[in-house]
Amino acid sequence: MSDHPESVSALSWRQRLQAWLRAAAPPPAGRVRFALHDDALVPVTLARCLAAWPGRVAVVVADGQRADMALAGLRAYLPILGDRRPLVLVPDVEAGPRGQWQPENEAARCAALEAACRGDDAIFVVTAQGLLSPTLAPKAFAAQVFSLRVGEDGWSPERLAERLVQLDYDNEFEVHSPGEFARRGGILDIFSPLHEAPVRLEFFGDQIESMRSFVPDTQRSFGSLDEIRIAPRGAIVAEPAAGEAAAFLSYLGPTVPLLVCSPEEIAEHLQRFGDAEQSAAWAAALGAARHAVALQTDPAGSPLGPDEVVLTAGGMSLDGEIGEAPADLGDSAGQWRWQQLRDSLEHWQSQGHSLVACCVGEGEAKRFQEMLDGDPAAGRYGVVVDLVPIESGVLLSEAGVVLLSEHELFGRRPDVRRRRRAAYRHDLALQDGTDLDEGTYAVHAAQGICLYHGIRHIEVSGQVQEVLDLEFDEEARLYVPLEQAFLVSRYVGGTKAVPRLSRLGGSSWRSARAGAEAAATDLAADLLRLEARRRNAAGIAFQPVPDWERSFAEAFPYTETEDQTQSIRDVLADMAKDEPMDRLLCGDVGYGKTEVAMRAAFRAVLNGRQVAVLVPTTVLAQQHYVTFRERLAAYPVVIEVISRFRTRGEQQRLLERLAEGHIDVLIGTHRLLQSDVRFANLGLVIVDEEQRFGVRHKQRLKELRASVDILTMTATPIPRTLYFSLAGLRHLSTIMTAPSERLPVTTVISPYDRDLIRQVVMRELERQGQVFFLHNRVQSIDRAALALRQLVPEARLAVAHGQMSPAALSAVMTRFLAGEVDVLVCTTIIESGIDIPNANTIIIDRADRFGLAELYQLRGRVGRYHRQAYAYLLLPPMGSLPTNARQRLQAIRRYTHLGAGFKLALRDLEIRGAGNILGTEQSGHIAAVGFDLYCKLLQEAVARLEQQPMPSRQPVPVEMETLSFALQDSRGRTVAAIPAAYVQDDATRIACYRRLAELTDEDAVDALAAEWRDRFGPLPTCVEAMLDLARVQVLARQAGVHRVVVRGRRVFMESERGLWRSSRGALPELQAADGRGQLRELQGLLRARRAA
């Protein structure tokens, strides 16, 4: 029995633990050392120390990874203690190689400095380097922090913009990141590091009239504010002028207690990545501290000083207490593990300990409660199931409490460093990549392929008008008014061949378009025929199992995005039907497609069916195997993998178990499709990246489609135009949303530079990360690895390529996944699907030899964690690069935002998504007329064949003598335009005109007006007129009117039945003489016509 008092043992486990934390706290002064000997005991020991110290405390760690671990542990234990002090992370900020800042760190550090300046009680988690690195002195920092309030006078947009520039804010057209501002007339957007979201300030003269938070991706506001605080940032803070520098420690004051986690690791880190000056400064700071506590995890660690008090941990780690099941147990492994856990629970309960199953989420808690309820003998152990997000289990003998983590409960490491209820940001990249850049090829819907030369101002009959300047064959020019921008789209042909310019008014364009229209009709007919055949085939109706499926869904450690939820709903609805499912799931790398697949697999297994997961590479098969096993660890599902990593004997035994029905989910490469692989009861096939399989394998999949459900996943983007064209033909789901904590990968293009490579690798090692060094020549990869080993001897290197033996490749990848290798020198074997969150830097040697789609996929290997990731593209001297290689590299740097795959695929003229779905035989027609127009032709063909209303290709023409599209009108006509003074960016202005042409109802017009008012400020009269015109065009389409002409005050409205006349046979006449008045009268006439 433990020696804690009986009166305490009757308390709840939380009261018992809280009482011990307070009673076992160290003395509130002097120097203390805890002999812990295990990292698992650090979080609970931190809580013990904090129980003794109110006020401000600094928790000092060796590096960023340790800081994450400390924060996660404190978030679990401080609520038990009842400690409400805020936890403040103080990240390191340094300009990296080539002056690249880490924007998220820089913003968070500014927020931490401001919190420290305020003097409030808080717990600051900081690395030793972050504690000591120079920053702007507290007084100087505080002097530059200021507030802005609604109704405040004296801040004109000009004056505020000047002040922000002085504080090192960046002036951008649109605000997306902390430290940016944008000014548009009387609106100023600003993203202060002290706020979670950017804020839009609207001015009336020199007075702030309103403040609204807004979403960077959509630029739409969502909530009012009364006040915002602005702090200095950038070089002012991180690189202060002489005489204004101080360490962060000076913000906290000389009396702040220092809680030093693993001082031996801090010393080693400073020695390895810092310099002698930093090591000396750390020793001095530790010596000067009035109160310091060392949490010693190394038994050989040096003492803090002669007067230190040494305390014990009061418990032990549970790591290794529940062993891993022997490999040969097969189906019985889960039962063996449960028996081991039960024996341990019985032992701890007999010692009088409170037993707590600490789960990270509701789903895990419910699942473990089900496991307890399913074993009558387990009821007597008195296990309490609670939501406590601890990473490692601990037995606190002095407290009489055993805290079991999910590692002990389910055999998997919980992800406790996530923010479970984070908001998600919608990815703009899923819009079409039809931006018109000067000098690029474009397509005019009526005239053909041309070159776009930008926006020009031309004079027509004395009126200045904005037009798109298009060049056709023989240097013929066509000027398209901006209000007709919907006729022009960027040319994307699906091939790398340079298109031939069309002859203005020539017949070849009409022929090409007619051919594409016929091909689109044939394709639509084929797809409709296939869909009808699928609907008539007999399939498996997988029935829902609500309790188990709800438990499994709740155990997902993240909040599903809206489109992920919709995709899950789509897939499960397809599976419930008695016809075979054939659904394509599209989504960028890391957006959560695998979770959708696992929900489908789980339902199939619950219905007594087997699941095959087919992937293109051996390494990816192993990764999926680990992911599926961890996610399904709490459930009686048998998962296996078959690939070249398994010996022939192992494969044979596995296939026997599969044929007998003892394996539920089998993951593998094309080996799964071979004739000796026989399933006892196959119900679902999940295919990852089908386009990477050969013709023979695709034929086998085609045969399977007739009888079993198939879910195909691809990271190849499907552009929106194609998505809408295929609606109803192919069952498509798209995941368009990036996790909120995911940061865009910073892309650096540089000539090959040995010093840069060393800096990059050492910087990643300093934050305990890993590096991919991609060298895509097997013949010379060992030489490249040797050169890198000599350049960075501190790093642990390994080599991986596709020509290695299966055993050797498996060993290398396993070591890299386990963190035993710092730098993986590899070929493109890493390209598809590998998920290593700790690898956040990729260096690509000879990046000019890769296509843009390849570079995009490779860059997607990093940035899967909430840390800033980097991609370094190394080149020979730029002068020796061909023009197309330079353009590719500039494109990938430009499209750094998340989910940029759609724009990149278009940019590189590689419409792999279209090829995968439409088939290669359509590529010639796509090249002839351009991708955008081809998709519209396909959409029309589908509507025609299904006898649906034909989608309108352009707005209803409206001609009025009182309306002008010029920038200014000297004849007194009403001007309808979007002037550059209102929307300054040319691409955004063209997009605004296009959106007007896409409106389908009056609500959409109102919504667009509200959006523009929010983003760009009050609507000028000419923009209101443009919206009124759009309303007339929308109403005309709804009323079946094909053309509207106003001559004088008489209205001619043409429809299929001829001109519209009143019941007396007269043409309508308008009362108003001005353009705005006439537009509004036209709206009334068209509403009446629509109602009739």
N, C-alpha and C positions, 0 to 999 in steps of 0.2 A: 504493500500500500504506500501511496505517496505521503509525505510528511505535512501536507497542508491541513489546516484545521477543518474539523467536521462541519463547523458552521459555514465555512466557505463552500464545501462540496455540495451543499444543498442549493446554492445559487445557480442561476442560469449560466451557460458557458460564457456569455458575453460579460456578465457581472464578475464571474470568476477571473477571466482574463484581464479585465480592466483593473480589478483590485490588485492583481499581481503586478501589472505594468506600473501602477503607481507605487506599490510597496517596494518594488525591486529597482526603482529609478536610481541612478547614480547620485552622489552628493552634488549639490548645486554650485560647487566651486572647485577649483583646482584642476588636476589632471587625472584622467581615468583611462584605463585600457581594458577593453573587453577581449578575452581570448575566445574567439568564436570557432575558428578552424573550418568554417563552412559558409559559403555565400548565402545559403538558404536562411541563415539566422540573422543576416544583416537587417532586413526590414523590421522584424519584431524588436530587435535591439535598438534600432533608431526610435521606434515608438516608446520604448522604455526611457530613453534619454529625454525625448521631447516631453514626457510626462512631468519631468522635473523643471523644465524651462519654459516659462511663458515668454512672451515678447518675440524678438527677432532672433532667428537661428540660421546659421549657414551650414548646410550639409555639403561637404567637399568630397568629390570623387575623382577618379583618374581620367575618365574620358566620357564622351557622349553616350556610349552604350550603357556604361555604369549609371549615368544620370537617368536614363530611361528606366533602368531597373529600380533605382532608388525611388523615383516618382511613383512607379507602379506599386511598389511595396507600401509606401506611405499612404497611397489612396485606399489601400485595403485596411490598414491597421488604425489610421487616425480616427475614422468614424467610430470604431470600437472604443477608443479612448475618449470620444466626445470632443475631440480637438477640431475647432472650426477655422483655424488659421489657414489662409490661402497658401497653396503650394506654388512657388514661382520658379520656373526654370530659367536659368541665366546661361544661354548658349554662348559658345565661343564664336567670335566673328573675326575672320581674317580674310583679306583679299587673297584668293587662291592664285594658282598659275594663270598668267595672262590677265591678272587683275579681276578675275571673276569673283563677284560677291556671292555669298549664300543668302538670297533674299529673305527666306523664312527665318533664318537665324538672326539676321540683322534686325528685322522687325521685332522679333521676340526679345532680343537684348534691349532694344530701346524701351519696350514696355516694362522690362524688369528694372531698368535704371529709373524709370519714372516711379514705379512702385516703391523702390528703395528710397527715392527722394522724399516721398510722402511721409515716411517714417512710421507707417502702420505696422502692426504685428504681422509677421509672415515667416514662412519657412522657405529659404532660398536654396535651391539645389544648383550647384555650380562646380565646374572642374577647377582643379588647382590653377591651370593656365588661365581660365576665364576669370578667376578671382584676382589674378595678379596682372593680367595684360592691361596696357594703358588704354584709358578711355577718357572722355571729356570729364573734367572734375565736377563734383556734385553741384557746387554753387553755379558754375558756368552752365551746366545742363539745366538746372532748375530755372535759371534766369531766362532760358529760351523756350520754356514750356508755356503755352498760353491757351486760353479757352475762347471759343466763339459761341455766341448765344443768339437765339432767334430774337429779332427786334433790335439787335445791337446796331448802333450807328458807327460811322467812321471807318468801316471796312469796305472799300470798293473792291470789285473783282480784280482790278489792276493792282491795287496796293497789296491785297492778300497774295496774289500770284508772285509779286516781287519778294514778299516775305518768305514764301515757301521755297523759292529759288535760293534764297540766302541760307535756308535750313537744309539744303541739298536734296530737295524733292525734285523728281524728274517730271518735266512738262511733256505730256503725251496727248494724242488725240482722244484716246479712251483710257480710262483707269481700270487696271486689272490687278495690280500688286501693291502691297504696302510701300509707301514712299513715292507714290505717283499722284499727279494732279492734272486736270484737264479743264480748259476754260472755253466755253461756247457762249459768247454774248453775255447775258446776265446770269448765266449758270456756271458754277464752278464745282467740279467733282474733286474730291480729295480722299485719299486712303491713308489715314493716320495709323502708325504702328500701334497706337493705343486702343484701336477699335477693331472688332471682329470683321466688320464689313466697311466698304467705302461709303462716303456720305455725299449727297448732292445738296449744294447750297444754292438757293435761288435769291437773287438780289432785286431790290427795287431802289435804283439809284445807289446810294452808299449804305443802305440798310439791308441786313439779312432778313428776308421775308419768310423763308421756310428752310427746314433741313429734313432730308429724308435719307435713310439707308437704302442702298441698292445692291442688286446682284451683279457682279462684274460680267458674267458671261452673257446675260440677257440685257444688261444695262437698264433694267427696270427697277423702280424703287418699291419698297415694301413696308416702310414704317417711319413715322415721324419722330424727330428728336428735338429737344430743347437746347442741347448744348453738346459740343464736341471739344476734345482736348487735342492739341497739336504738340508734338515733340520733335526735336531735331533728330536727324538720322544721317545715315551714309558716312562719308568721310569726315564730316564735322565731329561725329561721335567716335568713330573707330580710329581715326588718324588725327587726333587733336593737335592744335598748334603748340609750339614750345611754350611752357609756362602754364598751359591749361590742362595738362594730362595728369591723371591719377588712376590708381588701381580701383577695381570694383570694391575691394575690401574697404576702401575709405568711405563708400556710401553707407556701409553698415555700422561703422564706428568701432572704436578700440575695445569695447566691452562685449561685443557679440560673441556668443559661444560658437566654437568650431566643432562640428561633428565630422570627424575624418574617417571616411570609409576606406579600409585597406591602404594604410599609409605606405606600405611596401610597394603596392602597385602604382601609387602616385609618384613615388621616387623613381621607379623604373621607367614610367611613361615620360617624365620630365627629362631623364637622362637620355632616352632613346629619341624623343621627338623635339625636345626643347634645347636649351643651351645652358652653360654653366651659370649664367646670370639668373636664369629662371629658377634653377635648382637652389641657388643661394637665397633668392628672394623668398622662396617657399619655406626654406629652413628658418629664415628670419621671421616670417609671419607666424609660423608655428611656435617659435620661441617666445614671441611677444604676446601671444594670445593669453588672456587672463584665465580662460576656461577652454580646455580642449579635451575631447574624448576621441580615442582611437578605437575603431572597430577592426581588430587584427584578425585577418583570416589566414595569415601565414604563421605557423607556430614558431618559425625562426625570426619573426619580425623584431626590429629593434624597439626598445622602450621609448616613451615620450620624454622621460626625464627621471631624475632620482626620487622625486616626491610623488610619483604616480601611484594611483590605487588600481589594483588589478581585480577585475570582476569576471565571473564565469558567465557562460551563455544562459544557463538555466534550462537547457534543453538540447535537443539534437535534431539533425536533419533526417527526414524520412527517405531520402534518396537511396535506392537500393534495397529498401525494406520489403517492397513487393517485387519479386523478381520477374524477369521476362519469361514468357512461356517457351519451353523447348521447341525448336523448329519442327520436329517430327510429330508434334501433337495434332497438327492439321485442324480438323473441325472442333476438336476438344480444347483448343487453346483458351477460348473465352471462359469455359467452365473451370479450367485449371487456375486461371488468374483470379476468378471469383473466390475459389476455395482458399487461395493464398491470402487474399484480403480478409476473408472471414476469420481465418485463424489469427491474423494480427489484431483484428477488432476484438476478438474474444480475449486475447492476451492483455490488451490495453484496458479493456473494460474491467478485467479482474483486478487491475491495479488501482481502480477507482478514478480513472481519468474520464473527463467529459469528451465524447467523440463527436467531431464536427466534420461533415462532408462539405467542403468549401467549393461551391460551384460558381463559375463566372456568369452564367446566364440562366434564365428560367427553364430553357429546354433541357440543359444538363441536369438541373436540380430535379425536374420532373422525371427524367430518365432514371436517375439514381434512386429516387423514391420508388419507382416501379420495380427496380432490381431488389430493393429491400422488401417490398411487399410480396414479391414473388418467391421469397425464401423465408418460410415461417420461422426458421431458427434464428434469422438475423434480427428479428424483432426484440429479442431480449438484450441486445447490445446497447439499446438506447441511443442510436446514432441520430444526431440532429442534422438535417439538410438545410443549408443556409447559403445566401448569396454573399460570398466573400472572395474577391478576385485575387487569390494568392497564386504565385507562380510555383512555389515548392512547398511541400508539406513539412510540418515541424511537430515534434513531440516536446512540449514544454512541461517537463516533469515537475518543476517547482510550482507551476500554475495549476497542474493537474488537468491540462487540456491537450488534446491531440487534434491538430488541424490537418485534414487530408486534402491535398490539392487534386485536380483532375488527373494528374499524372498517376497518383496512387489509385484513384477511383476507376479510371478508364484506360490507363496506359498510354496517354498522350499528353504532351505539354500544352497547357492552356495558353492562349494569347491574351495576356492580361494588360498589355501596353496599348491596346486599342482604345479608342473612344467609341463606346458602343452606340450612342445615339447621335452620331455626327450627321450634320446636314450633307446633302450631296449636291455637287454642282453639275449642271447640265452642259453637255459638250456641244459647242457650236460647230465642231468639225463635221457633224453629220448633215449640215446643210450642203448643198451642192458646191463643188469647187469651181464655180463658173465666174470667178473674179476675172475681170478684163484687165490685163497688164499691158501697158504700152509696148508695142512691138511683137505681141503674141498673135497667133492665128485665131480667127473668130469665124462664126457662121451667121450669116444673115438668112433668116428663114425663107425669104423669097428670092434672094439673089445668089446665095452660095458662100463659098469659102473665101475669106479675105484676110487682110492684115489690119489690126486695130492700132491706130496712131494716137489715141487719147481723146480728151474732150477739147473742142475748139469753140471759139466764139466767132460766128459769121453774121454778116449783115444781109438780111432778106427784106427787100422793099422798105429800107430805112429802119428796120427793126433788128436789134441784136439778139441772137438766139444761141443757146448752148446746143452743140451737136456732137455725136460720135463720129470721128473721122475714120472712114474705112477705105482701104486700098484694094482694088481688084486687079485682075490680069491686065497687062499693058498699062499699068500705072493709072488706071481709071479710078476716080474718087467718088465716093458716095457719102453724103452727110446726112446722118440719121438724127432727127430731133430727139432730145433726151426723153420726152414723153413717150417715144416709141422704142425705148431701150429694150423692151421685152422681145423685140424681133431679133436681138443680137445676143449670142452666147459664146463663150470661149470654146474654141475647137478642141475636141479630144477625140482622137481617131482610133485608139486601141493599137496602134502600130508605131514604130519608131521612124517610119518613112515621113519625109517632109511633104505635106499636102500641096497640091497644085492649086493656085488661085483660080477662082471661077471667072469667066468672062461676064462682065456686067450685061445683063439682058440676053445672055447666050442660052443655047438649048441644052448643053451638056449637064447643067445643074438640074434642069427639069427632068432629064432622063435618069440621073443618079437618084434623085428623090423618088421618082416613080418606082425604080428598082428596089429601093429600100422599103418603100411602102408595101410592095408585093411580098418581099421577104418577111416583113414584120407580120403581115397577115397570115402567111404560111406558118410562122413560128407560133403565133397566137392559137391557130387551129390545132397544131400539134399538142401544145400545152393543155388546151381545153380537153382534147381527146384523152390525154394521159390522166388528167384529173378525174374525168368521168369514169375511166377504167378503175382507178384507185377506189373511188367511192362505191363501186359495185363489187369489189373484191371482199372476201371474207377475212376478217382479222380477229384480233384478241381484244375483248373489252375488259381492260384492267379496272377493277372496282376500287374505289377509294377505301382506305382504312383510316378513318379520321383520327382516332386517338394516337396511333403510332406516327402518322404523318405529321400531326400537329406537334408532337414531341420532337420529332426530327427537325422540323422547321424552326422551332424555338431554340434548338441547340446550335443553330447557325450563329457564329460569333459576331456577325455584323448586321447592321440594318439593311434589308434589301432595298435596292433602288426601285423606283416606280416601274421602270421598264424591265428590270429583272423579275419583279413580282408578276408583271403582265406575261413575260415569257414563260414563267413557271405555270401560270394559269393556262396559257395556250397549250403547252405540252401535255399537261395532265388532262385537259379537256379532250385533246386528240386521242390520248391513250384510253380514255373511258369509252370511246366509240368502238363499234364492232367492225370497223374498216381499218386497214393498216395505216399507221401514221407515217408520213414522210415530211418531216419539218426541217427547215434550214434555220439555224440559229446563228446570227451574225453579231459580232461585237469585238471591240478592240482588245488588244492584249491585256489581260488582267482585269477585265470588267465584270467577271463573275459568271462566265458561261459554264464553268465546271460545276458550280453549285446547282445550276438548272439541270444539268445532266445527272447529278447525284439524286436530285428529287425524283427524276424519272426512273432511275435505276432502283431506288428504294421502293417505289410503288410496284415495279415489276417483281422484285424479290418477295414483297409482301403477298403478291398474288401467286407465288409458287413458281415463278418463271426465272430463267437464267438470263444474264445480261452479258453481252460482248462489248468491250470498249476497244475500238480500233484506232491506233495512232500511227503517225508516219515514221517515228524514230524510236530506237531502243531506249535512248536516254529519257525521252518523254514518257515512254511506257513505265519506266521505273518511277518517274516523278508522279504520274497519275496513280500508280499503285500506292505510294506513300500517302498521297492526298486522300484517296478513297479510304484507306485503312484508318487514318487518323479521324476522318469525319464520321466513319461508321463504327468506331471502336466500341461505342457503348451499346451496340446492337448485335444480335446473333446473325451476322451476315459474313459468309466466308468469301474472301477476296483473294485472288491469285493473279500472278503475272506470268506470261509466257513470252520469252524473247531469247535472243542469242546469249543473254547473260546467264541463262540456265543450261546445265549440261543436258546431254541427250537422255540420260537416265532420269533426271529430274523432270524433264518434259514428258517423258513416257508415263511416269507415275501420275503426273498432274492431269494428263489427258484421260487416264483411266478414271480418276476421281470425277472429272468433268462429265464423262459419259454416264457415270453412275448417279449423277445429280448431286454430288457432294460439294460442288463449287457453285456459288451464287453469281459472282461477278468475275469474269476473266478479262484481263487487260493484256493487250499485245499489239505487235506490229502486224504486217501482212501475213505473218505466220498463222494468225487466226483463221485466214481464209483457205488454208491448205486442206486437202481432202481428208487427212487423218484426224482433223479436229471435229469431233462429234459432240454436240450438246444433247443432254437428256431432254431439255424442255426450253429451248431458246424462245424468248419473247421480245427482247429489245436489243437493237444494235445501235451503239453510239459511235459515230465516226468523227474523228477530229481531223480537219483539213483534208477532205476527200480529194481535192485537186492534186494532192501530192502523191496519189497512188497511180499505178499504171493502168493501162487499158484492160488487162486481164482481171485485175483486182476489181476494177469498176464494174466489169461484167458480172462478176460473182455477187457484188453488192446489188446490182440490178435484179438478179434472181431472188435475193433475200427480200427485196422490197415487196415482192408479191405476197409474202406470207407473214412477215414479222414487222413490228414497229421500228422505224429508223429515225434517229435524230442525228443530223449532221451539223457539226459546229465549224465555224470558220472565223479567223481574225481578219480575213480579207473583207474590206468594207463594201457595202452595197450602197451606192449613191441613192439619194432620196428619189430622184426621177425614176430610176429603175425599180425601186421599191414600189412606187405607186403604179407603175406600168404592170407589174406582176401581181398586184393584189387580186386575189381570187384564182390565180393560176398556180402559183407555188405557195405553200404554207411557209411564210417567212416570219421570223421574230427577230427584232433587233434590240440590242442593249446599247444604249447611246450615252450612258451616264458613267462618269469617272468617280471613284471614291473621293470624298472631299479632302482627305489628307494626302492624296497623291499629288505630287508636284511635277510640273513639266520638266523634262530632262534638259539641262543646260548643254547646248551643243557648241563645241569649240573646234574650229577648223585651223590647222596649223601645219607648217612644214615639219618634217621629221626632225625632232629636237631631243637629244639625249637628256639635257638638263630638265626639259619640260616633263619627259616621261618619268624621271626620278621624282620630281616634285609631286606629280600626280599620284604615283603609287604610294609615296610616303604619306601624303595627306590622307589617302583612303585608309592606310594602315593605322594612322593616328586615331581615326574614329572607329577603329575595330571593324572596318569593312573589308570587302574583297573586290578583286579587280579581274575583269576579263581583258586579256590582251589578244586581239584577234589577228592572226597571221594566216592567210588562207592558202599557203603553199606547203603541202605535206613534205616536199623534198627539202625545204629549207627551214622547217619549223623548229628543228632541234638547234640549229645555229642561232635562230632568233631567240630561243629560250636561254641559250648560253650567254648571249650578249646581254639579255635582260638580267640574268642572274649576276653577272659581273657589275652591272649598273646599279642594281638594288640588292646587295647581298643580304640585307636584313629581311627580305621577303622569302616566304616558303613558296616555291614554284612547282608547278606540275604541267604536263603537256597532255592534250587530248585531241585526237583526230579520228576520222572514220575508218582509217586503215589499221588501227590498233586491234589487237585480239579482244574478243568480248570480255574476257576476264580482266585484262589490263584497263580497258576503258571503264568498266564497271567500278574497279577499285579507285581510279582517279576521280570519277564523278561522285562516288560515295564520300571520299575524303573532302572534296570541295564542298559538297552539301553539308558535311559535318563541321565545316570551318577549320579543317586541318591544313588547308592550302590557302595562301593569301592571294596568289596570282595564278590564274589558269591561262596558259598560253594555248590557244585552240584555233580550230578552223570553224567554218559555219555550222558545225555539228550542234552548236548552241542556238541555232537560229529559231527553231520552232518550239515554243511552249514551255521551255524550262523556266521554273520559278524559283529563284534564289534571292529572297528579300534582302539578304545581307550583302549582295553584290551590287554596289551602287556606282561603279565607274567602269566604263568600257573604253578601251583604246583600240581603234581600228587602224591597222597599218595598211598603207596603200588604199585608202578609202575610195580613190578615183576609179578603182577596178570593179566597184560594185554598182549595181543598179539602184535606183532610188527606193524601190519597194524592198530590196534586200537591206539597205541601210536602215530603213524604217523599222523593219522587223528586228534587226540586230540591236538597234538603239532601245527597242522595247524590252530587251533582256534586263535592263537596269531600270531603277525608278519604281520598283514594286513595293517600296516601303515608304514611310512618311519622311524619310530623309531626302535632301536634295541629291539628285543623281547627275552624273556628268558623262557625256560622250565626247571623246577626243578623236577627230578624224585627221589622221596623219597623211601627208601628201608629199610627193616630190615637189620641187620648186613650181609655183603656180604657172610660170611662163611656159613650162613644158606640157601643161595639161591641155587636152583638146577642149574646145568651147563647150561641148555638151556635158563633159565631166564637171567643168566649173559650174554650169547652170544647175546640175543635179545637186552639187554640194551646197550651193547657195539656197536651193529650195529646201533641203532638209534642215538647214539652220533656221530658215524663215518659219517653217511649220513645226515649231517646238511645242505648241500647245497639245494638251492631251487629246488623244483620238484623232490626231491629224492624218491618220492613214487614208481617209477618203480624199482629202485634198492632195496628198502626196501621190496616191495612185493615179489621180487625174493628171497631176503635174508631170509625171513621168510617162504619160500616154500609155500606161499599162493597166487597162481596165480588166484586172484579173477577176474581179467580182462579176463583171458582165460575161466574161468568157466562161466562168465556172457555171453560170446559170443558163446563159443563152446558147452556149455551144460555139465552137470555133468557126462553124460555117457562117455565122452572122458577122464575123469580124470585118469582112470586106465591105459590107453595107454600112457598118458603123464608121469605118474609115472614110467612106464616100460622102456621108452627110453629117458626120459628127455625132457624138454620143447623145447630146442633149436632144437634138431633133429626132434621132432614131427612137429614143424612149417615148417621145410624144406620139410618134407614128404607131408604135406598139400599143400605147394606151388607147389610141383611137381604133386600132384594129380589134382589140378586145371588146370595146364598147359596141362596135359594129356587129361582131359575130354573136354577142350575147343580147343584141337588140336593146342595149342600154342607151340612155341619153348620151350624145356625143360630147366629150369634154371640149370646152371652148379653148381654142389655141390663143386667142387674143381678145382684148376688150372690144365692146361694141363701138364702132366709129361714131363720134359726135362732132358735127360741124356747126359752128355758130359765128355769125358775123360780129357779135359783141364780145368774143373771147379771143385772147391772144396768148401764145405760149412763149413770147419774147420775154427777155429779162425786164424790159421796160417798154411801155407802149405810148407812142406820141399821139395816137388817134383817140384817146379816151376810152379804149376798150378795157375790159377786165383782164388782168394778167393772172394766168394760172401757171405756176412754176414752183420749183423748190430751189431757191437761190443758194449760191455758194456761201453767202453770208450767214445762212441759217444752218446748212449742213456743209461743213468746210471740206471734208475728205471726199475726193472724187469717187472712189469705189463705194463708199457708203451712200453717196447721193444717187449713184446709178442703181444701187440696191433698193433705195427708197422708191424710185420710179418703177422698178420691177415689181415691188410688192403691191403698188397700186394696181398693176395689171392683173395680179393674182387674186384680188379680192372677190369673194363669192356671195356675200350678203351684207346687209346694212350694219349688222352687229360687228362684222370684221372691219368695216370702215370706221366705226366708232372706236374700236379697240386700237386701230392703227393711229388714229388721231390722238388718243390718250397716251399711247407710247411715245409719239413724237413730242407731245407737249411735255412729257416727263423727261425725255432724254435731251431735247434741244431747246426747250423753253417755249414761251407763248407762241402760238401759231401766227405767222404773218398772214396778211390778207390774201396774198397770192397762193400760199399753201392751203388756206381754207378753201379757196376756189378750186384748187386741184382735188381736194377731198370731195367737194360738192360734185365735181365732174365724175369722179370715181363712183359716187353714189348713183348718179344718173346711169352710168354704164352698167352697174350691178342690177339696178331695177329694170333696165331695158332688157338684159339677158333673161331675167326672171319672167318678164312679160312677153317673151318671144319676139322682141323687136330686134332686127338685125342692123339697123342704121337709123340715126337721128340727125335731121338737118333742120336748122332754124334759119329762115330767110325773112329778114325784117322781123315781124312778130308771128309769122305763120310757121307751124310745125309740121314737118314731114317725117312720119315714123313708118319705116318699111318693115314688113313681116312676110311670112310665107303666103299670107292671104292678100298681100298688096298693101297699099297705104291705109293707115288707120284713120277712120273718119268718125265723126259723131253720129248719133242716131238720125240726125237730119241730113247726113251725107257731107257735112262741111269738115274742112281741116281745122284742127285746134288752133287757137290764136292765144298768144301770151299778152298779159297786161303790162309786165315790166319791160323797160327799155334797156336796162343795164344787164351785164353778163351774170352777176351774182343772183339778181332777182329772177332772171330767166332760168338759171340752173335750178333754183328752188321750185319754180312753177313746174318745170319739167318733171321733177321728182313727184309732185302731187299727181300730175297726169299719168305717169307710169305706174304709180301705186293703184290708181283707179283702174287702169288697164289690166294690171296683174290680178286685182280682185275680181274683175269681170270674167 
